[in-house]
Amino acid sequence: MHLAQGWMWFAAIALVFWGITGVTQKLATNKISSELSFIWFADAMIAISVILALFVPIQWHVRPLILWAAIAGGTLNGLGALTSFAALESGGKASVVISLISLYPLVTVGFAVTVLHERLTLAQGVGVGLALAAAILLSLEPQPPKSKA
């Protein structure tokens, strides 16, 4: 796999953007509500969408099923963002919350195996197991020290 492949560059850039996003979301939810944070997040997404619609040639005519799949994906993405803001606002540490929600591909793997009847290799199964172990370890919080009263 060469990093020169176009998709890999986009993936690396997305990784950086989303990595920084976790910090900015936590900073925002430290000062404003998760709902207001989400509204500003959505406003930024709308602005990006308008710019794309104005300057990038887009094929607007798609089959209804594809349109609804895109709408469902956007809705689920938005709900995921909203609940991640709520997790951060509720006291979750950015390093833990963002790491845990970044394990969402495990849900995709679960659906792919059960609904699409895809098969995992042994190495992929081990990867899923390690990701689950990482989720458990990340979610463990040390007990607060007992006060001497």
C-alpha positions as CSV (number, residue, x, y, z in Angstrom):
1,M,0.0,0.0,0.0
2,H,1.5,3.3,-1.1
3,L,0.7,6.5,0.6
4,A,0.7,8.1,-2.8
5,Q,-2.7,6.5,-3.6
6,G,-5.3,9.3,-3.8
7,W,-7.8,7.8,-1.3
8,M,-5.0,7.3,1.2
9,W,-4.2,11.0,1.2
10,F,-7.9,11.9,1.8
11,A,-8.0,9.3,4.6
12,A,-4.9,10.8,6.2
13,I,-6.4,14.3,6.0
14,A,-9.7,13.1,7.5
15,L,-7.7,11.5,10.3
16,V,-6.1,14.8,11.1
17,F,-9.3,16.7,10.8
18,W,-11.3,14.3,13.1
19,G,-8.4,14.1,15.5
20,I,-8.4,17.8,16.0
21,T,-12.2,17.8,16.1
22,G,-12.3,15.8,19.3
23,V,-10.4,18.5,21.1
24,T,-12.4,21.4,19.6
25,Q,-15.7,19.7,20.5
26,K,-14.5,19.2,24.1
27,L,-13.4,22.8,24.4
28,A,-16.8,23.9,23.1
29,T,-18.9,21.7,25.4
30,N,-16.8,22.9,28.3
31,K,-18.4,26.3,27.8
32,I,-21.7,25.9,25.9
33,S,-24.3,23.2,25.8
34,S,-24.0,20.1,23.6
35,E,-27.1,21.3,21.7
36,L,-25.6,24.7,20.9
37,S,-22.3,23.1,20.0
38,F,-24.2,20.8,17.6
39,I,-26.1,23.7,16.1
40,W,-22.8,25.5,15.3
41,F,-21.4,22.2,14.0
42,A,-24.4,21.8,11.7
43,D,-24.1,25.4,10.5
44,A,-20.5,24.7,9.5
45,M,-21.6,21.6,7.6
46,I,-24.3,23.6,5.8
47,A,-21.7,26.2,4.8
48,I,-19.5,23.5,3.4
49,S,-22.4,22.0,1.6
50,V,-23.4,25.3,0.0
51,I,-19.8,25.9,-1.2
52,L,-19.7,22.4,-2.7
53,A,-23.1,22.9,-4.4
54,L,-21.9,26.2,-5.9
55,F,-18.4,25.2,-7.1
56,V,-18.2,21.5,-7.6
57,P,-20.0,19.8,-10.6
58,I,-22.5,17.4,-9.0
59,Q,-24.8,14.9,-10.6
60,W,-28.1,15.7,-8.8
61,H,-30.3,13.1,-10.4
62,V,-30.0,9.8,-8.4
63,R,-32.3,6.9,-7.8
64,P,-34.7,7.4,-4.8
65,L,-33.1,4.5,-2.9
66,I,-29.6,6.1,-3.2
67,L,-31.1,9.5,-2.2
68,W,-32.7,7.9,0.9
69,A,-29.5,6.1,1.8
70,A,-27.6,9.4,1.6
71,I,-30.2,11.1,3.8
72,A,-30.2,8.2,6.3
73,G,-26.4,8.4,6.4
74,G,-26.5,12.1,7.1
75,T,-29.1,11.7,9.7
76,L,-27.2,9.0,11.5
77,N,-24.0,10.9,11.3
78,G,-25.7,14.0,12.7
79,L,-27.3,12.0,15.6
80,G,-23.8,10.4,16.3
81,A,-22.3,13.9,16.4
82,L,-25.0,15.1,18.7
83,T,-24.6,12.3,21.1
84,S,-20.8,12.6,21.1
85,F,-21.3,16.3,22.1
86,A,-23.6,15.2,24.9
87,A,-21.0,12.6,26.1
88,L,-18.3,15.3,26.2
89,E,-20.6,17.8,27.9
90,S,-21.6,15.2,30.5
91,G,-18.0,15.0,31.7
92,G,-16.5,12.5,29.3
93,K,-12.8,13.0,28.7
94,A,-12.0,13.8,25.0
95,S,-9.3,11.2,25.0
96,V,-11.7,8.5,26.0
97,V,-15.0,9.6,24.4
98,I,-13.4,10.2,20.9
99,S,-11.4,7.0,21.1
100,L,-14.5,5.0,22.0
101,I,-16.8,6.5,19.4
102,S,-14.0,6.0,16.8
103,L,-14.6,2.3,17.2
104,Y,-17.8,2.6,15.2
105,P,-16.4,0.4,12.4
106,L,-17.0,-2.5,14.8
107,V,-20.7,-1.8,14.3
108,T,-20.2,-1.9,10.5
109,V,-18.3,-5.2,10.8
110,G,-21.1,-6.6,12.9
111,F,-23.7,-5.6,10.3
112,A,-21.5,-6.8,7.4
113,V,-21.1,-10.2,9.0
114,T,-24.7,-10.7,10.0
115,V,-26.7,-8.9,7.3
116,L,-24.3,-9.1,4.3
117,H,-22.9,-12.5,5.3
118,E,-19.4,-11.4,4.9
119,R,-16.6,-13.5,6.5
120,L,-13.8,-12.3,8.6
121,T,-10.3,-13.8,8.3
122,L,-8.6,-15.0,11.5
123,A,-6.4,-11.8,11.5
124,Q,-9.5,-9.6,11.1
125,G,-11.3,-11.5,13.9
126,V,-8.3,-10.9,16.2
127,G,-8.4,-7.2,15.2
128,V,-12.0,-7.0,16.2
129,G,-11.2,-8.7,19.5
130,L,-8.4,-6.3,20.2
131,A,-10.6,-3.3,19.4
132,L,-13.2,-4.6,21.8
133,A,-10.5,-5.1,24.5
134,A,-9.3,-1.5,23.8
135,A,-12.9,-0.2,24.2
136,I,-13.1,-1.9,27.6
137,L,-9.7,-0.7,28.7
138,L,-10.4,2.9,27.6
139,S,-13.7,3.0,29.5
140,L,-12.2,2.0,32.8
141,E,-11.9,5.0,35.0
142,P,-9.8,5.0,38.2
143,Q,-11.8,5.2,41.4
144,P,-11.6,8.7,43.0
145,P,-9.6,8.8,46.2
146,K,-11.6,8.3,49.3
147,S,-11.8,11.4,51.4
148,K,-10.7,11.1,55.0
149,A,-13.6,12.4,57.0
